[in-house]
Amino acid sequence: MAMFDRIKEISKKRGLSLAQLNDKAGFKQNVIYSWKSKKPSIDKVNTVADVLHVSVDYLLGKTDDPEPSKKNKPTEVDLDDDVIMTFEGRPIPPEDIELMKRLLRGGRNDK
């Protein structure tokens, strides 16, 4: 599938017309339509990918997974109770470990 067709398809899934996408991307009128016959700059492709919340690789047809790269997504931190933690050679008190866990969870007090 050509890049223009992918953009058109994913825009429709996101509830946007190509004209609306063009406006949200901050392009001059009909820029995206011109991609039927012209190759866009990588900056413009990146902007469209950001607006549509998809990867540039998806728009370029290098992958069928529209999701952006998972490299920058936060990872879940699992703090087991059986982990021994020290700071400057001294054990960390259990109440301080609980405080650190709450901080890592974003202040939530759930376990």
Buried (B, 14 or more C-beta within 10 A) or exposed (E): EEBBEBBBEBBEEBEBEBEEBBBBBEBEEEBBBBBEEEEBEEEBBBBBBEBBEBBBBBBEEEEEEBEBEEEEEEEEEEEEEEEEEEEEEEEBEEEEBEEEBBEEEEEEEEE
